[in-house]
Amino acid sequence: MEDIYKRYHLSDFIDSIKNMLFDKIDKLEINDSTDVSNLILELIADYTFKPLILKEPNPSAPLEKQEERIGAFGRPYICKVYHINVSIPFEGSRGLFNCKPSTCTLVYFDESLRFSNSSFLVTLVLDDLDPEKYFNAIGRIINDLNSNIPRINLEIEPWNNNLENLIKQQIKSRIGIIEKKFDFMEKIGLNVNSKSTDYLLPPTVTKKAIPTPVTESTKSIAKEKIPILQEEVYQDIKDVLYNVGKAIERKPSIYKDKHEEDLRDMFLLFLETRYESTTGVGEAFNRKGKTDILLKYAKDGSNLFVAECKFWKGQKKLLEAIDQLLGYLTHRDSKTALIFFVDQKELTSIVETIKTEITKHLNFSKYLKDSYEHSISYEFSLPDDSRKKIQIEVILFHFPEI
């Protein structure tokens, strides 16, 4: 039996719905093809509280049963009773029944009262088929259920009345943030394709030989002419990797019997379509070896982002993978990712193993944050320069064997 009118304060519940709405809008990728008016209508429909209304009860036919009762002097006896299953339909937002309004009538319900998506279900036990006893019993339950409905419906009105303006304000703010992001990327020569969320077919990738990376100590080239991957762009790349990986997780037919290279190419596909001023390269030479994903600045061929993809093979291979990734990097690189494909059933324990074992690496600097579910951000130093700090996003995707 759920806590009817007891689980949440109504004001807290409304605040939680508001936070969910804001979080959803903050994740929207709105572009020129987005129907903003329709989007607003959809959000209004999804986040409007529907007032609670109890409907007429629907009883079942009486079911005769034999039950044991305790009589005089504690002696048990058997008597006939009648079980009537009653459905009490309702309309409105189900979650409101778990809320306590600011002024609340405290009521208690029998354990036999059950709660579904659209009705309450209760079993009445009558000693005889007396209609008056039935109406009295079901009337008490309906009165208790109705006790807080008027107040709840009154207190959700301000939210419903202001919802459209609230959504429009948040959408406007979100559009401003996206425009600022696009403007920012354009200024650094990394133009975001505004229709990239449609995941169109990728353009032809021109593969160029990787030039000698430019270090920070180079004097012959002005530093302001060297494209640097800013934090906002790095976050956008991580969002793409994470969202693509989670989508693949939900479709086992995509990852079944796939090798590292096959899975890597899926991520590379979406990165290539995401940015107009970059080229994506798989298995590209970079310093000491081959890196799985290399995102290059198309105008001069310099490196913007490096990532390595591996199937999870245990803690020893974790440290080796970090060594391999750090071996690819130069003073020019600062933001990277290490992607693990986990084909074992257990994922949580592997995440805990990584969090414990990664601190043992010689170049480990510090933990930064949990960026997403099963994605952790760390800071490392370069093997040949302890003062040069590198960000590594360790991302795990669960591709269990089928």
ChimeraX attribute file (.defattr): number of C-alpha atoms within 10 A of each C-alpha:
attribute: neighborCount
match mode: 1-to-1
recipient: residues
	/A:1	10
	/A:2	13
	/A:3	14
	/A:4	19
	/A:5	25
	/A:6	17
	/A:7	15
	/A:8	18
	/A:9	17
	/A:10	22
	/A:11	14
	/A:12	12
	/A:13	17
	/A:14	18
	/A:15	13
	/A:16	12
	/A:17	14
	/A:18	17
	/A:19	12
	/A:20	13
	/A:21	18
	/A:22	16
	/A:23	11
	/A:24	11
	/A:25	18
	/A:26	16
	/A:27	9
	/A:28	12
	/A:29	14
	/A:30	19
	/A:31	16
	/A:32	8
	/A:33	9
	/A:34	11
	/A:35	10
	/A:36	15
	/A:37	9
	/A:38	10
	/A:39	15
	/A:40	16
	/A:41	12
	/A:42	11
	/A:43	17
	/A:44	19
	/A:45	13
	/A:46	10
	/A:47	18
	/A:48	17
	/A:49	21
	/A:50	16
	/A:51	17
	/A:52	19
	/A:53	14
	/A:54	17
	/A:55	13
	/A:56	10
	/A:57	17
	/A:58	12
	/A:59	17
	/A:60	12
	/A:61	11
	/A:62	15
	/A:63	11
	/A:64	13
	/A:65	11
	/A:66	10
	/A:67	11
	/A:68	11
	/A:69	12
	/A:70	10
	/A:71	10
	/A:72	7
	/A:73	6
	/A:74	8
	/A:75	8
	/A:76	11
	/A:77	11
	/A:78	11
	/A:79	11
	/A:80	13
	/A:81	18
	/A:82	19
	/A:83	16
	/A:84	18
	/A:85	16
	/A:86	19
	/A:87	22
	/A:88	20
	/A:89	17
	/A:90	18
	/A:91	14
	/A:92	16
	/A:93	16
	/A:94	18
	/A:95	15
	/A:96	25
	/A:97	22
	/A:98	17
	/A:99	23
	/A:100	25
	/A:101	23
	/A:102	12
	/A:103	9
	/A:104	16
	/A:105	12
	/A:106	12
	/A:107	14
	/A:108	12
	/A:109	14
	/A:110	10
	/A:111	10
	/A:112	11
	/A:113	16
	/A:114	15
	/A:115	18
	/A:116	11
	/A:117	12
	/A:118	15
	/A:119	18
	/A:120	18
	/A:121	19
	/A:122	20
	/A:123	19
	/A:124	17
	/A:125	17
	/A:126	18
	/A:127	11
	/A:128	11
	/A:129	11
	/A:130	9
	/A:131	10
	/A:132	8
	/A:133	13
	/A:134	16
	/A:135	10
	/A:136	10
	/A:137	14
	/A:138	17
	/A:139	13
	/A:140	11
	/A:141	18
	/A:142	16
	/A:143	11
	/A:144	15
	/A:145	19
	/A:146	14
	/A:147	16
	/A:148	21
	/A:149	21
	/A:150	13
	/A:151	16
	/A:152	22
	/A:153	17
	/A:154	11
	/A:155	16
	/A:156	19
	/A:157	15
	/A:158	9
	/A:159	16
	/A:160	15
	/A:161	11
	/A:162	10
	/A:163	19
	/A:164	17
	/A:165	12
	/A:166	17
	/A:167	21
	/A:168	17
	/A:169	12
	/A:170	15
	/A:171	20
	/A:172	12
	/A:173	14
	/A:174	19
	/A:175	18
	/A:176	12
	/A:177	13
	/A:178	17
	/A:179	15
	/A:180	12
	/A:181	17
	/A:182	17
	/A:183	15
	/A:184	17
	/A:185	19
	/A:186	14
	/A:187	10
	/A:188	16
	/A:189	18
	/A:190	22
	/A:191	18
	/A:192	21
	/A:193	14
	/A:194	18
	/A:195	16
	/A:196	19
	/A:197	14
	/A:198	10
	/A:199	13
	/A:200	12
	/A:201	11
	/A:202	14
	/A:203	11
	/A:204	9
	/A:205	13
	/A:206	11
	/A:207	14
	/A:208	13
	/A:209	10
	/A:210	15
	/A:211	12
	/A:212	12
	/A:213	16
	/A:214	18
	/A:215	14
	/A:216	13
	/A:217	10
	/A:218	9
	/A:219	9
	/A:220	7
	/A:221	12
	/A:222	9
	/A:223	14
	/A:224	8
	/A:225	8
	/A:226	16
	/A:227	17
	/A:228	20
	/A:229	19
	/A:230	14
	/A:231	10
	/A:232	11
	/A:233	19
	/A:234	18
	/A:235	13
	/A:236	14
	/A:237	19
	/A:238	18
	/A:239	14
	/A:240	16
	/A:241	19
	/A:242	22
	/A:243	12
	/A:244	16
	/A:245	21
	/A:246	14
	/A:247	12
	/A:248	19
	/A:249	17
	/A:250	12
	/A:251	11
	/A:252	15
	/A:253	11
	/A:254	15
	/A:255	22
	/A:256	13
	/A:257	10
	/A:258	12
	/A:259	12
	/A:260	15
	/A:261	13
	/A:262	12
	/A:263	17
	/A:264	20
	/A:265	17
	/A:266	16
	/A:267	19
	/A:268	21
	/A:269	17
	/A:270	21
	/A:271	25
	/A:272	22
	/A:273	24
	/A:274	24
	/A:275	21
	/A:276	19
	/A:277	18
	/A:278	27
	/A:279	25
	/A:280	23
	/A:281	23
	/A:282	18
	/A:283	15
	/A:284	19
	/A:285	15
	/A:286	20
	/A:287	15
	/A:288	13
	/A:289	13
	/A:290	17
	/A:291	22
	/A:292	22
	/A:293	23
	/A:294	25
	/A:295	23
	/A:296	21
	/A:297	23
	/A:298	20
	/A:299	12
	/A:300	13
	/A:301	18
	/A:302	21
	/A:303	26
	/A:304	24
	/A:305	22
	/A:306	25
	/A:307	21
	/A:308	24
	/A:309	22
	/A:310	20
	/A:311	18
	/A:312	18
	/A:313	13
	/A:314	11
	/A:315	15
	/A:316	10
	/A:317	13
	/A:318	21
	/A:319	18
	/A:320	12
	/A:321	19
	/A:322	20
	/A:323	16
	/A:324	16
	/A:325	23
	/A:326	22
	/A:327	18
	/A:328	18
	/A:329	24
	/A:330	23
	/A:331	16
	/A:332	19
	/A:333	24
	/A:334	23
	/A:335	22
	/A:336	25
	/A:337	26
	/A:338	21
	/A:339	25
	/A:340	21
	/A:341	22
	/A:342	19
	/A:343	18
	/A:344	14
	/A:345	10
	/A:346	11
	/A:347	17
	/A:348	9
	/A:349	9
	/A:350	17
	/A:351	17
	/A:352	11
	/A:353	14
	/A:354	16
	/A:355	15
	/A:356	11
	/A:357	13
	/A:358	19
	/A:359	16
	/A:360	10
	/A:361	14
	/A:362	12
	/A:363	21
	/A:364	17
	/A:365	16
	/A:366	14
	/A:367	16
	/A:368	13
	/A:369	12
	/A:370	13
	/A:371	16
	/A:372	12
	/A:373	11
	/A:374	17
	/A:375	19
	/A:376	21
	/A:377	18
	/A:378	20
	/A:379	18
	/A:380	23
	/A:381	19
	/A:382	20
	/A:383	15
	/A:384	12
	/A:385	11
	/A:386	12
	/A:387	10
	/A:388	15
	/A:389	18
	/A:390	23
	/A:391	20
	/A:392	24
	/A:393	22
	/A:394	23
	/A:395	23
	/A:396	25
	/A:397	23
	/A:398	21
	/A:399	25
	/A:400	16
	/A:401	12
	/A:402	9
